């Protein structure tokens, strides 16, 4: 009987350990709504900057608002690892269809999904509202408010972000300019888009 108790204890311990994945506390993402830009920091030093699209409707976390929530959130789940650029997702599952960038009349979620969880009362609904950072087929609109609440990115950019940050990384969505939120961004030199695409394909 003691042997069975010992085995059950070890199994419970192993299951507990596997559920406690290491959370990313090195990286932080800051998104400026007025700038429609994102800065990625590692140990508070900028390492990448990307254009984004926030909601074209509102800054809100109210259900049904189609708004982008403000405040501090975190990456709760990462979906789409190794999917090809342009892979269409429906209900967070790959459909097998590749949608080219700026395909006429097409506006699906593509390439990668980073599901956000709110950490403050003002954004507590973000997870249940399915607020993501995700790739968009409407790449021509990135850099302007164009979403239905999520943070949209170009496919090559969201792959690079996905490969850089982990679950637990903090995400700040703010109504101030990046230069005010992250003063060091003024001297940061972001890699050229061509270099970013190569790094994304290489997984860096």
PETA-V213726 format. One record per pair of residues at least 24 apart in sequence whose C-alpha atoms are under 10 Angstrom apart, sorted by the first residue. I is the first residue (numbers start at 1). J is the second residue. If there is no record, write none. Layout:
i->{I:I}
j->{J:J}
//
This chain:
i->{21:21:22:22:22:23:23:23:23:23:23:23:24:24:24:24:24:24:24:24:24:25:25:25:25:25:25:26:26:26:26:26:27:27:27:27:27:27:27:28:28:28:28:28:28:28:28:28:29:29:29:29:29:29:29:29:29:29:29:30:30:30:30:30:30:30:30:30:30:31:31:31:31:31:31:31:31:31:31:31:31:32:32:32:32:32:32:32:32:32:32:32:33:33:33:33:33:33:33:33:33:33:33:33:33:34:34:34:34:34:34:34:34:35:35:35:35:35:35:35:35:35:36:36:36:36:36:36:36:36:36:37:37:37:37:37:37:38:38:38:38:38:38:39:39:39:39:39:39:39:40:40:40:40:40:41:41:41:42:42:44:44:45:45:45:45:46:46:46:46:46:46:46:47:47:47:47:47:47:48:48:48:48:48:48:48:48:48:48:49:49:49:49:49:49:49:50:50:50:50:50:50:50:50:50:50:50:51:51:51:51:51:51:51:51:52:52:52:52:52:52:52:52:52:52:52:52:52:52:52:52:52:52:52:53:53:53:53:53:53:53:53:53:53:53:53:53:53:53:53:53:54:54:54:54:54:54:54:54:54:54:54:54:54:54:55:55:55:55:55:55:55:55:55:56:56:56:56:56:56:57:57:57:57:57:58:58:58:58:59:59:59:59:60:60:60:60:60:61:61:61:61:61:61:61:61:61:61:62:62:62:62:62:62:63:63:63:63:64:64:64:65:65:65:66:66:66:66:66:66:67:67:67:67:67:67:67:68:68:68:68:68:68:68:68:68:68:68:69:69:69:69:69:69:69:69:69:69:69:69:70:70:70:70:70:70:70:70:70:70:71:71:71:71:71:71:71:71:71:71:71:71:72:72:72:72:72:72:72:72:72:72:72:72:72:72:73:73:73:73:73:73:73:73:73:73:73:73:73:73:73:74:74:74:74:74:74:74:74:74:74:74:74:74:74:75:75:75:75:75:75:75:75:75:75:75:75:75:75:75:75:76:76:76:76:76:76:76:76:76:76:76:76:77:77:77:77:77:77:77:77:77:78:78:78:78:78:78:78:78:78:78:78:78:78:79:79:79:79:79:79:79:80:80:80:80:80:80:80:80:81:81:81:81:81:81:82:82:82:82:82:82:83:83:83:83:84:84:84:84:84:84:85:85:85:85:85:85:85:85:85:85:85:86:86:86:86:86:86:86:86:86:87:87:87:87:87:88:88:88:88:89:89:89:91:92:98:99:99:99:100:100:100:100:101:101:101:101:101:101:101:102:102:102:102:102:102:103:103:103:104:104:105:105:106:106:106:107:107:107:107:107:108:108:108:108:108:109:109:109:109:109:109:109:109:110:110:110:110:110:110:110:110:110:110:111:111:111:111:111:111:111:111:111:111:112:112:112:112:112:112:112:112:112:113:113:113:113:114:114:114:114:114:114:114:115:115:116:116:116:116:116:116:116:117:117:117:118:118:118:119:119:126:133:133:133:133:134:134:134:134:135:155:155:156:156:156:156:156:156:156:156:157:157:157:157:157:158:159:159:159:159:159:159:159:160:160:160:160:160:160:160:160:160:161:161:161:162:162:162:163:163:163:163:163:163:164:164:164}
j->{167:168:166:167:168:75:76:165:166:167:168:169:74:75:164:165:166:167:168:169:170:165:166:167:168:169:170:165:166:168:169:170:164:165:166:168:169:170:171:74:75:165:166:168:169:170:171:172:72:73:74:75:161:165:169:170:171:172:173:71:72:170:171:172:173:174:178:181:182:70:71:151:171:172:173:174:175:176:177:178:181:70:172:173:174:175:176:177:178:179:180:181:59:68:70:143:144:145:151:173:174:175:176:177:178:143:144:145:174:175:176:177:178:143:144:145:174:175:176:177:178:179:142:143:144:145:151:152:175:177:178:142:143:144:153:177:178:151:153:171:172:173:178:172:178:181:182:185:188:190:161:164:165:171:185:165:182:185:164:165:182:184:182:184:185:188:182:184:185:187:188:189:190:164:185:188:189:190:191:157:160:161:164:185:188:189:190:191:196:157:161:185:188:189:190:191:142:143:153:154:157:158:161:190:191:193:196:141:142:143:144:152:153:154:157:133:134:135:136:139:141:142:143:144:145:146:147:150:151:152:153:154:157:158:133:136:139:141:142:143:144:145:146:147:148:149:150:151:152:153:154:133:142:143:144:145:146:147:148:149:150:151:152:153:173:144:145:146:147:148:149:150:151:152:144:145:146:147:148:149:145:146:147:148:149:145:147:148:149:149:173:174:175:122:123:125:126:149:118:121:122:123:124:125:126:129:131:149:122:123:124:125:126:129:125:126:128:129:129:148:149:129:148:149:129:131:147:148:149:150:126:129:131:147:148:149:150:123:126:131:132:145:147:148:149:150:151:173:118:122:123:124:125:126:131:149:150:172:173:174:118:120:122:123:126:171:172:173:174:175:118:119:120:121:122:123:124:171:172:173:174:175:116:117:118:119:120:121:122:123:124:170:171:172:173:174:116:117:118:119:120:123:124:126:127:168:169:170:171:172:173:114:115:116:117:118:119:127:166:167:168:169:170:171:172:113:114:115:116:117:118:127:132:133:165:166:167:168:169:170:171:114:115:116:117:118:127:132:166:167:168:169:170:113:114:115:116:117:132:166:167:168:112:113:114:115:116:132:133:134:162:163:165:166:167:111:112:113:114:115:134:162:110:111:112:113:114:134:159:162:111:112:113:159:162:163:111:112:159:163:201:203:110:111:112:159:110:111:112:155:159:201:110:111:112:135:137:154:155:156:158:159:201:110:111:112:135:136:137:154:155:156:111:112:135:137:155:112:135:136:137:113:134:135:130:130:137:136:137:138:136:137:138:139:136:137:138:139:140:154:155:136:137:138:139:140:141:137:138:139:137:138:137:138:136:137:138:136:137:138:139:147:134:135:136:137:138:133:134:135:136:137:138:152:155:134:135:136:137:138:152:153:154:155:158:135:136:137:153:154:155:156:158:159:162:136:153:155:156:157:158:159:161:162:152:158:159:162:151:158:161:162:165:166:167:150:167:150:151:167:168:169:170:171:168:170:171:170:171:172:170:171:150:158:161:162:171:158:159:161:162:159:197:200:193:194:196:197:198:199:200:201:193:196:197:199:200:200:196:197:199:200:201:203:204:196:197:198:199:200:201:202:203:204:200:203:204:200:203:204:199:200:201:202:203:204:200:203:204}
//
